[in-house]
């Protein structure tokens, strides 16, 4: 008898011959260049990871998923998988038309028959799917500030999977994993979902889970898109490979999942379960605060620690996979071993290092004890994340025109150059305008684009261990956040709000710009005819009124010392 979890599942690819023919025909179709998230989604649609979906959701399915976590035919599916596009592109597409879907290099991966086109209610989607329309949630921020405003739905015809040049041997489609389990004779398989490096507590937890379920273990880390600020997947996979030797090879395997996570907590846990069922697993470990994004705008956790487990339990029969609940494992000093936190008698010494504490120790080059992590893992993490005083970083000044940003930025640059050790680059507004953005005007769109360019250059400088100092006006909070996320992938982002009042800036008005703006000769001028979003939580707020430049630059330097970015 063929076990259901090992039988092949349907994929959306056409045969090799048809694909060659289709590729030529698709060359004439209108084409959409997929974002990184859409590319991850498309890959899992095509290879059966998102089975029973046959394409990007149409409007009825979307509404039903958002409201009830079900497709319109009643099948359980908690996450809207949508193709978001720009208004401009949507205007050129009619329902019933075929479009080609291309990767970042322009390679056609699939065609799609557009059956639906609609403008979604994003606030409702945020509220229902993520529990709150709160932009502190990375997926809600993505929804409002990155995703296109029109959704297209319709079935997919797969031509070829996206190409991955890294860790090829570790990437398996659902059917490849099922075939492996068949070959190995594995009937029960417990999957462990992770987006962080594995430490000793995780190893202990996965050992116990596999034993409890009397199952083999699939370590199934996500290498698509996780949360901004997470350790990059190259480093994580090297860490996983270092730990894999600690597991018995006959009963454990590792495979990489190219999933774009939404960090949707309870709904995400159910979604992860369905995806793992498609990959041939019978059991799934659901963690405390599974796929939680951290704190909301009010500083509280988005989801309760066990919300995900409760929702999973409720739908376990339909998901078709058994949940193994995650025990919070802590190290008991007297017994020199890990044990579940809720089973430890009084009087024993419990040791634990939080994720925050681990990041602090890495940032400051402090010791990470062997009871907590494997030396091989720590070595990999230290290679990618040297102590903060040796990393690149960006100081981003923002404030009104004439607030003194450039003057303080210049003084800071000189002070950092005097200290030496890392190259320092000043990306000042006027210099950038001349060298990077000479063709741009001063409309909202162009000013935004200018800031994005500054952010891109600063992120490259930061990634390569240098110091970038930026001093644009940068009036919009959403753009500053996007720049922050781009830079924080590689190092620290220090936002300095130069909080000089508008009256003072107008009084200084060296370039005569405020006068022209008041006369209506300069349109969309920040502070006069265009808004300035005051930063809510900058790393530092500077008041330049009544302070000399040297004092202001010194305040920034003290802040950098306090953050461990420059040696005191």
TIVOSE-940254 format. One line per 3 residues: number of its first residue (from 1); their letters; for each residue x, y, z of C-alpha. Coordinates in pm, 1 decimal. Layout:
NUM) a) X/Y/Z; ... .
***
This chain:
1) xxx) 0.0/0.0/0.0; 138.2/339.7/-99.1; 138.2/578.5/195.7 .
4) xxx) -36.9/902.4/110.9; 244.5/1125.7/234.3; 495.0/954.2/1.5 .
7) xxx) 291.6/935.6/-322.5; 381.7/1200.4/-581.3; 175.0/1521.2/-564.5 .
10) xxx) 61.9/1733.5/-860.6; 296.8/2000.2/-995.7; 205.6/2286.8/-1230.7 .
13) xxx) 490.4/2231.6/-1479.2; 427.6/2129.5/-1839.3; 649.3/1865.9/-2005.0 .
16) xxx) 997.1/1959.9/-2124.1; 887.2/1962.0/-2490.1; 583.2/2180.8/-2421.2 .
19) xxx) 796.2/2413.6/-2209.5; 1039.7/2475.3/-2497.8; 749.3/2557.7/-2729.2 .
22) xxx) 571.0/2770.4/-2466.9; 888.2/2965.9/-2391.9; 901.4/3088.1/-2752.1 .
25) xxx) 529.5/3176.6/-2759.9; 547.0/3351.4/-2420.9; 814.5/3584.1/-2559.7 .
28) xxx) 535.7/3784.6/-2729.9; 311.1/3814.2/-2422.2; 295.5/4117.5/-2193.3 .
31) xxx) 532.8/4033.2/-1911.1; 556.3/4104.9/-1541.4; 895.5/4106.4/-1363.3 .
34) xxx) 846.7/3922.8/-1035.9; 960.5/4067.7/-703.2; 1175.2/3839.8/-479.9 .
37) xxx) 865.4/3750.4/-275.2; 657.9/3670.0/-585.2; 940.6/3451.5/-718.2 .
40) xxx) 939.3/3247.7/-394.1; 558.9/3213.5/-415.0; 568.5/3109.6/-780.3 .
43) xxx) 830.4/2841.7/-715.8; 617.0/2680.6/-443.3; 302.9/2707.8/-658.9 .
46) xxx) 477.5/2530.8/-947.7; 648.2/2253.3/-749.4; 340.9/2160.3/-544.5 .
49) xxx) 455.8/2318.3/-217.7; 135.5/2527.8/-220.9; -90.4/2241.6/-335.0 .
52) xxx) -397.4/2258.9/-382.4; -343.4/2609.4/-530.6; -335.5/2611.5/-910.2 .
55) xxx) -213.1/2969.7/-940.3; -231.3/3310.4/-777.7; -565.8/3349.5/-598.5 .
58) xxx) -863.7/3495.2/-780.0; -1087.6/3745.5/-603.5; -1342.8/3499.3/-459.1 .
61) xxx) -1069.0/3271.1/-324.8; -881.7/3571.8/-188.4; -1188.3/3706.9/-4.9 .
64) xxx) -1264.3/3365.2/137.2; -903.9/3309.0/253.0; -884.7/3652.1/416.3 .
67) xxx) -1219.7/3606.4/595.7; -1231.2/3233.9/676.6; -886.7/3079.8/601.6 .
70) xxx) -1051.3/2871.1/330.9; -1059.5/2862.1/-48.4; -1407.0/2907.8/-194.4 .
73) xxx) -1434.2/2526.8/-238.3; -1392.4/2490.9/139.2; -1029.9/2368.3/144.8 .
76) xxx) -823.9/2502.2/435.8; -573.9/2769.4/323.8; -477.4/3054.9/559.5 .
79) xxx) -252.0/3280.3/351.8; -350.3/3498.8/53.7; -105.3/3416.3/-227.5 .
82) xxx) -158.4/3707.1/-463.8; 16.5/3862.6/-760.3; 32.8/4232.3/-676.2 .
85) xxx) 115.6/4463.2/-967.2; 126.5/4837.3/-1033.0; -179.7/5030.4/-1151.9 .
88) xxx) 9.7/5116.1/-1467.6; 70.1/4748.8/-1557.5; -282.8/4643.7/-1456.1 .
91) xxx) -430.9/4907.0/-1689.4; -273.1/4727.4/-1987.7; -415.8/4384.8/-1895.8 .
94) xxx) -764.4/4251.2/-1967.5; -925.5/3957.3/-1789.6; -884.8/3641.3/-2000.1 .
97) xxx) -542.5/3750.1/-2124.2; -218.7/3550.7/-2076.1; 89.6/3714.3/-1928.7 .
100) xxx) 448.8/3593.3/-1893.6; 608.0/3591.0/-1547.5; 980.2/3663.3/-1548.6 .
103) xxx) 1252.2/3651.3/-1284.5; 1489.1/3939.4/-1206.0; 1713.9/3836.6/-1498.0 .
106) xxx) 1423.1/3843.7/-1742.5; 1393.0/3463.8/-1775.9; 1033.7/3345.7/-1832.4 .
109) xxx) 941.8/3104.4/-1551.4; 570.3/3063.8/-1618.3; 265.1/3201.8/-1793.1 .
112) xxx) -55.4/3298.8/-1618.0; -408.5/3333.0/-1750.1; -551.0/3641.1/-1581.3 .
115) xxx) -903.9/3550.3/-1466.0; -939.6/3827.0/-1204.7; -821.7/4183.2/-1157.6 .
118) xxx) -919.8/4388.3/-854.9; -810.7/4652.8/-605.2; -792.4/4486.5/-262.3 .
121) xxx) -889.1/4638.8/70.8; -540.4/4618.7/221.3; -644.8/4745.2/564.0 .
124) xxx) -892.6/4457.0/588.2; -631.0/4206.8/467.6; -388.0/4333.4/735.6 .
127) xxx) -654.4/4319.7/1007.7; -773.8/3967.6/922.2; -450.3/3794.4/822.0 .
130) xxx) -199.6/3960.0/1057.8; -438.9/4056.5/1338.6; -384.1/4432.5/1310.4 .
133) xxx) -337.0/4705.5/1052.6; -11.6/4804.9/1219.9; 290.4/4895.2/1007.4 .
136) xxx) 527.2/4776.1/1281.4; 444.3/4430.0/1138.4; 689.1/4364.7/851.2 .
139) xxx) 421.2/4205.4/629.3; 173.8/4490.1/690.6; 448.5/4740.2/607.4 .
142) xxx) 517.0/4535.2/290.5; 147.0/4534.8/204.5; 108.1/4912.9/229.4 .
145) xxx) 450.7/5037.9/121.2; 600.2/4780.3/-116.6; 323.5/4568.8/-271.7 .
148) xxx) 147.4/4687.2/-588.8; -202.1/4832.5/-553.8; -381.7/4592.1/-791.7 .
151) xxx) -405.9/4212.9/-758.5; -417.3/3974.0/-1053.6; -540.6/3617.4/-1010.5 .
154) xxx) -543.8/3312.8/-1232.6; -397.3/2968.9/-1304.5; -25.7/2919.1/-1369.0 .
157) xxx) 146.2/2714.6/-1637.7; 498.7/2638.4/-1515.5; 782.7/2648.9/-1767.8 .
160) xxx) 1090.8/2621.1/-1544.0; 1184.3/2672.0/-1177.7; 1384.6/2978.0/-1069.5 .
163) xxx) 1757.5/2909.7/-1083.4; 1947.2/2887.9/-753.8; 2325.2/2894.5/-770.2 .
166) xxx) 2375.2/2827.3/-398.3; 2343.5/2503.8/-196.5; 2195.6/2319.9/-497.1 .
169) xxx) 2227.1/1976.5/-336.6; 2024.9/2091.4/-36.3; 1723.3/2222.7/-227.7 .
172) xxx) 1443.9/1968.2/-280.4; 1097.4/1996.6/-432.0; 810.9/1827.6/-244.0 .
175) xxx) 827.0/1533.4/-484.4; 1205.4/1498.6/-447.9; 1166.6/1483.0/-68.6 .
178) xxx) 882.0/1232.0/-97.1; 1097.2/1015.5/-324.2; 1384.6/1036.3/-72.3 .
181) xxx) 1154.4/931.9/214.3; 1023.8/639.7/1.3; 1377.2/528.4/-78.7 .
184) xxx) 1488.1/550.5/284.6; 1176.1/372.2/408.1; 1081.7/668.0/628.4 .
187) xxx) 711.3/642.0/710.3; 698.8/904.8/985.8; 881.4/1232.1/939.3 .
190) xxx) 881.2/1528.3/1180.3; 969.7/1866.4/1027.2; 1148.0/2143.3/1214.8 .
193) xxx) 1090.1/2493.7/1076.6; 1360.8/2748.5/1147.5; 1474.0/3091.7/1027.2 .
196) xxx) 1752.6/3129.9/1287.5; 2082.3/2945.6/1336.6; 2050.7/2627.1/1545.7 .
199) xxx) 2197.1/2618.8/1895.1; 2217.1/2339.7/2149.4; 1863.6/2393.2/2284.5 .
202) xxx) 1723.4/2346.7/1931.8; 1920.8/2026.3/1887.4; 1789.4/1892.5/2216.1 .
205) xxx) 1435.1/1994.9/2125.1; 1447.2/1829.7/1781.1; 1597.6/1508.4/1928.2 .
208) xxx) 1312.9/1491.7/2179.0; 1045.6/1572.4/1922.2; 1166.2/1298.2/1687.4 .
211) xxx) 1179.5/1050.9/1976.5; 834.1/1148.3/2102.2; 680.2/1110.1/1756.5 .
214) xxx) 894.2/799.5/1687.8; 979.7/967.7/1360.8; 1274.2/1063.5/1144.3 .
217) xxx) 1375.7/1427.4/1143.9; 1366.2/1679.0/859.1; 1542.3/2004.7/941.2 .
220) xxx) 1361.4/2238.1/701.4; 1499.0/2593.6/725.2; 1347.0/2882.2/531.7 .
223) xxx) 1590.9/3042.7/287.0; 1345.5/3259.1/91.3; 1257.4/3578.9/273.9 .
226) xxx) 1238.6/3607.2/650.1; 1219.6/3913.3/874.1; 1430.1/4223.7/799.0 .
229) xxx) 1736.1/4208.0/1022.6; 1754.9/3825.4/1036.7; 2091.1/3656.8/976.8 .
232) xxx) 2137.1/3608.9/598.3; 2061.0/3261.0/466.0; 2415.7/3188.9/345.6 .
235) xxx) 2547.7/3219.5/700.6; 2253.3/3025.2/842.5; 2294.8/2733.6/603.6 .
238) xxx) 2666.5/2713.5/685.1; 2563.4/2703.8/1053.8; 2308.3/2426.2/985.5 .
241) xxx) 2569.1/2225.6/797.2; 2807.3/2261.1/1091.5; 2540.1/2121.0/1328.6 .
244) xxx) 2420.0/1842.5/1099.7; 2719.1/1628.6/1201.9; 2576.7/1618.5/1555.4 .
247) xxx) 2268.9/1430.3/1432.3; 2250.5/1059.3/1339.4; 2277.5/1053.7/958.3 .
250) xxx) 2046.2/750.6/923.1; 1747.7/929.0/1077.3; 1801.2/1298.1/998.1 .
253) xxx) 1817.3/1501.9/680.0; 1812.6/1870.9/594.4; 1645.3/2043.4/302.7 .
256) xxx) 1607.6/2414.2/223.9; 1264.8/2569.4/173.4; 1247.5/2871.3/-58.3 .
259) xxx) 953.3/3029.7/123.3; 881.2/3400.4/165.3; 762.9/3412.0/526.5 .
262) xxx) 488.7/3655.2/627.9; 557.2/3632.9/1005.3; 181.0/3588.0/1053.8 .
265) xxx) 199.3/3389.6/1378.1; -101.2/3153.5/1414.9; -207.4/3164.1/1048.8 .
268) xxx) 154.4/3117.8/944.5; 181.8/2803.8/1162.1; -119.0/2646.7/987.1 .
271) xxx) 30.2/2748.0/650.3; 369.0/2597.7/742.0; 188.2/2276.4/837.2 .
274) xxx) 13.4/2251.0/499.6; 341.3/2322.0/317.5; 518.3/2048.4/521.2 .
277) xxx) 238.6/1801.4/448.3; 294.5/1869.8/78.5; 663.3/1790.1/132.0 .
280) xxx) 575.4/1445.4/269.2; 599.8/1511.5/644.8; 366.8/1353.5/900.5 .
283) xxx) 455.6/1566.5/1205.0; 549.2/1929.6/1257.0; 710.7/2111.6/1548.7 .
286) xxx) 524.8/2433.3/1634.8; 720.2/2671.6/1851.6; 641.3/2925.4/2118.2 .
289) xxx) 538.8/3242.6/1934.8; 581.2/3052.3/1606.7; 670.4/3292.5/1322.0 .
292) xxx) 601.2/3596.5/1541.3; 732.1/3930.7/1414.5; 820.2/4077.8/1754.3 .
295) xxx) 662.3/4389.9/1901.8; 373.2/4600.1/1771.8; 356.4/4981.0/1774.7 .
298) xxx) 251.2/4976.3/2140.2; 557.3/4769.0/2234.9; 358.5/4448.3/2297.5 .
301) xxx) 399.2/4111.5/2122.6; 177.1/4076.5/1814.7; 66.5/3726.3/1915.7 .
304) xxx) 39.4/3533.9/2242.0; 313.4/3271.8/2298.4; 77.1/2975.3/2239.3 .
307) xxx) -173.8/3124.0/1990.7; -8.0/2939.8/1700.7; -22.7/2603.0/1879.3 .
310) xxx) -391.3/2652.8/1963.3; -488.5/2737.3/1605.0; -282.7/2446.6/1468.6 .
313) xxx) -444.3/2205.5/1713.1; -788.7/2326.1/1606.0; -721.5/2245.4/1238.7 .
316) xxx) -477.6/1953.1/1279.6; -711.2/1695.6/1116.6; -759.1/1910.6/808.0 .
319) xxx) -392.5/2003.6/787.1; -327.2/1630.0/780.8; -18.0/1652.0/995.7 .
322) xxx) 34.6/1604.9/1369.3; 166.8/1885.6/1583.5; 454.8/1827.6/1820.1 .
325) xxx) 452.5/2114.7/2064.8; 773.9/2294.6/2120.5; 902.3/2261.6/2473.6 .
328) xxx) 1097.0/2565.5/2589.6; 1435.7/2403.7/2661.5; 1673.8/2542.4/2921.9 .
331) xxx) 2013.0/2429.0/3048.1; 2025.4/2283.7/3401.1; 2369.8/2353.7/3540.1 .
334) xxx) 2376.1/2078.9/3804.5; 2285.2/1809.4/3549.7; 2485.5/1961.5/3262.8 .
337) xxx) 2199.7/1901.2/3021.7; 1896.6/2059.0/2856.1; 1550.3/1992.1/2995.3 .
340) xxx) 1199.9/2132.9/2931.1; 1154.6/2448.6/3139.5; 823.6/2329.1/3287.8 .
343) xxx) 970.5/2002.3/3423.0; 1247.2/2142.4/3640.8; 1223.2/2110.2/4020.8 .
346) xxx) 1290.0/2407.4/4246.3; 1640.9/2471.7/4367.2; 1819.5/2388.2/4041.4 .
349) xxx) 2023.5/2648.4/3852.3; 1875.0/2722.1/3511.6; 2088.8/2893.8/3248.4 .
352) xxx) 1944.7/3055.2/2938.4; 2061.9/3307.0/2678.1; 1793.2/3496.4/2487.7 .
355) xxx) 1822.2/3586.3/2119.3; 1874.9/3949.3/2218.9; 2151.5/3855.9/2459.6 .
358) xxx) 2316.8/3636.7/2194.5; 2313.4/3926.4/1945.7; 2464.1/4154.3/2210.8 .
361) xxx) 2746.1/3907.4/2281.2; 2819.7/3870.5/1911.4; 2808.1/4248.1/1862.1 .
364) xxx) 3049.2/4311.9/2147.6; 3276.6/4014.8/2077.6; 3195.4/3859.2/2417.8 .
367) xxx) 3222.6/3490.1/2502.7; 2940.3/3255.6/2402.3; 2955.0/2947.5/2629.1 .
370) xxx) 2972.6/2597.6/2481.5; 2668.3/2484.4/2677.3; 2467.8/2737.7/2474.0 .
373) xxx) 2595.6/2683.3/2120.7; 2839.3/2477.4/1919.7; 3182.7/2634.8/1862.0 .
376) xxx) 3137.6/2568.3/1486.2; 2816.4/2774.1/1480.3; 2966.6/3059.7/1681.7 .
379) xxx) 3267.4/3063.9/1445.2; 3035.3/3099.9/1140.9; 2835.1/3377.3/1308.9 .
382) xxx) 3151.1/3565.1/1407.1; 3283.2/3544.9/1051.2; 2972.6/3723.0/918.9 .
385) xxx) 2909.0/3947.4/1216.4; 3237.3/4076.6/1356.1; 3213.8/4286.5/1677.0 .
388) xxx) 3025.9/4612.0/1618.4; 3336.6/4829.3/1647.0; 3468.3/4651.5/1336.2 .
391) xxx) 3144.5/4658.8/1132.3; 3028.4/4913.0/879.4; 2740.2/5142.3/974.2 .
394) xxx) 2533.9/5436.4/849.5; 2456.7/5765.1/1025.9; 2145.3/5913.9/867.6 .
397) xxx) 2071.4/6280.9/944.6; 1719.7/6404.2/871.1; 1558.7/6748.1/928.3 .
400) xxx) 1433.7/7062.2/757.5; 1632.6/7246.9/494.2; 1874.0/7476.1/679.9 .
403) xxx) 1854.5/7278.0/1006.8; 2232.2/7223.8/1009.7; 2238.7/6859.6/893.3 .
406) xxx) 2521.6/6902.9/643.5; 2734.2/7112.6/877.4; 2711.1/6859.1/1161.9 .
409) xxx) 2758.9/6568.3/916.7; 3079.3/6731.2/787.7; 3213.5/6778.7/1139.4 .
412) xxx) 3126.7/6418.2/1227.7; 3305.5/6293.6/916.2; 3625.2/6476.5/1015.7 .
415) xxx) 3608.0/6339.8/1373.2; 3562.5/5981.4/1245.8; 3849.2/6023.0/998.1 .
418) xxx) 4067.4/6149.2/1279.1; 3994.7/5824.5/1469.3; 4081.0/5612.6/1162.2 .
421) xxx) 4024.1/5241.7/1110.4; 3740.7/5252.1/855.3; 3680.7/5450.6/537.2 .
424) xxx) 3422.9/5730.5/583.8; 3196.5/5857.2/303.0; 2972.8/6163.0/325.2 .
427) xxx) 2662.8/6137.2/104.6; 2546.3/6497.1/133.3; 2231.3/6615.7/-45.9 .
430) xxx) 2399.6/6852.1/-292.0; 2686.9/6615.0/-373.2; 2442.9/6327.6/-435.8 .
433) xxx) 2222.8/6548.0/-654.4; 2523.1/6628.7/-871.7; 2672.8/6279.1/-903.0 .
436) xxx) 2386.4/6032.0/-857.8; 2062.1/6215.2/-924.4; 2139.7/6495.8/-1166.4 .
439) xxx) 1835.5/6413.3/-1382.4; 1588.5/6422.6/-1091.2; 1360.2/6714.4/-1006.6 .
442) xxx) 1204.3/6796.1/-669.7; 862.1/6630.5/-700.6; 763.0/6392.7/-417.7 .
445) xxx) 837.3/6092.2/-641.4; 1180.7/6222.3/-740.5; 1276.6/6318.9/-385.3 .
448) xxx) 1179.9/5968.4/-273.8; 1388.2/5813.2/-551.4; 1683.3/6030.6/-450.8 .
451) xxx) 1663.1/5902.3/-88.9; 1636.0/5542.1/-214.8; 1956.6/5592.5/-414.6 .
454) xxx) 2135.1/5737.6/-111.8; 2012.0/5437.1/90.2; 2138.1/5191.9/-170.7 .
457) xxx) 2486.4/5345.8/-178.3; 2495.0/5364.6/204.7; 2396.3/4996.5/232.0 .
460) xxx) 2681.4/4896.1/-3.3; 2930.2/5104.3/198.4; 2798.5/4951.9/523.8 .
463) xxx) 2808.2/4597.4/381.7; 3173.0/4644.4/292.0; 3274.6/4763.0/636.3 .
466) xxx) 3282.0/5139.1/577.0; 3099.0/5427.0/743.4; 2834.6/5615.5/543.9 .
469) xxx) 2711.6/5955.7/662.5; 2393.5/6077.7/488.6; 2235.8/6420.7/527.1 .
472) xxx) 1923.1/6450.6/310.7; 1596.6/6615.3/425.7; 1422.0/6273.6/393.2 .
475) xxx) 1075.4/6399.9/495.6; 879.0/6073.0/464.9; 878.0/5811.9/742.5 .
478) xxx) 799.4/5520.9/503.1; 1104.7/5597.4/287.8; 1331.8/5630.0/592.0 .
481) xxx) 1205.0/5294.9/715.2; 1275.4/5129.0/379.2; 1631.5/5267.8/384.9 .
484) xxx) 1674.3/5149.8/745.6; 1566.5/4794.7/654.4; 1800.7/4785.6/355.6 .
487) xxx) 2098.2/4899.5/565.7; 2023.6/4693.4/877.1; 2074.6/4376.4/672.3 .
490) xxx) 2444.4/4465.0/676.9; 2511.8/4676.5/986.0; 2378.1/4945.6/1217.7 .
493) xxx) 2155.9/5234.1/1107.9; 2173.7/5540.9/1332.3; 1897.4/5792.7/1263.7 .
496) xxx) 1977.8/6143.5/1386.6; 1687.6/6388.4/1381.6; 1822.6/6742.2/1361.4 .
499) xxx) 1525.2/6897.9/1538.3; 1582.4/7264.8/1454.8; 1246.9/7446.5/1443.8 .
502) xxx) 1101.5/7567.0/1116.4; 1115.5/7930.9/1238.6; 1489.3/7900.0/1309.2 .
505) xxx) 1555.3/7733.3/970.1; 1363.2/8009.4/797.3; 1555.8/8272.9/990.6 .
508) xxx) 1888.2/8116.2/878.4; 1769.1/8065.7/516.7; 2115.3/8102.3/363.3 .
511) xxx) 2004.7/7991.5/16.3; 1686.2/8204.2/12.8; 1474.6/7891.2/-48.2 .
514) xxx) 1210.2/7954.4/218.3; 1145.3/8300.6/77.3; 1087.9/8152.9/-270.8 .
517) xxx) 865.2/7878.8/-122.7; 654.6/8136.0/64.4; 611.4/8326.0/-263.4 .
520) xxx) 495.9/8002.7/-430.0; 797.8/7994.8/-663.1; 911.5/7655.2/-527.5 .
523) xxx) 635.7/7394.4/-522.1; 621.2/7106.1/-268.1; 875.0/7258.9/-30.3 .
526) xxx) 919.8/7061.2/293.1; 773.7/7243.4/592.2; 592.7/7505.4/384.2 .
529) xxx) 380.6/7332.8/119.5; 478.5/6969.5/184.3; 471.6/6771.0/510.1 .
532) xxx) 764.9/6649.7/718.5; 707.4/6327.6/919.0; 890.5/6389.0/1246.0 .
535) xxx) 1087.3/6071.4/1338.2; 914.8/5899.7/1631.7; 1207.1/5702.7/1771.3 .
538) xxx) 1536.2/5821.1/1620.6; 1853.9/5694.1/1782.9; 1938.3/6057.9/1861.0 .
541) xxx) 1757.0/6393.2/1853.2; 1981.6/6699.3/1816.7; 1879.8/7055.4/1887.0 .
544) xxx) 2122.2/7285.2/1703.0; 1970.7/7610.3/1834.8; 2216.8/7762.4/2080.6 .
547) xxx) 2465.6/7472.4/2036.0; 2782.9/7498.3/1836.3; 2860.7/7249.4/1558.5 .
550) xxx) 3145.0/7082.8/1748.3; 2917.2/7008.6/2043.8; 2650.4/6857.8/1814.7 .
553) xxx) 2900.1/6635.8/1631.2; 3036.4/6526.2/1967.2; 2685.2/6420.6/2080.1 .
556) xxx) 2664.7/6191.9/1776.0; 3009.2/6050.2/1851.4; 2906.5/5973.3/2210.7 .
559) xxx) 2595.9/5796.1/2079.4; 2810.6/5585.4/1843.1; 3039.4/5496.7/2135.4 .
562) xxx) 2738.7/5405.7/2347.8; 2614.5/5172.4/2071.5; 2957.4/5008.0/2050.7 .
565) xxx) 3009.5/5123.1/1691.0; 3329.5/5313.5/1762.8; 3576.9/5220.1/2034.2 .
568) x) 3553.4/5448.7/2336.7 .
***
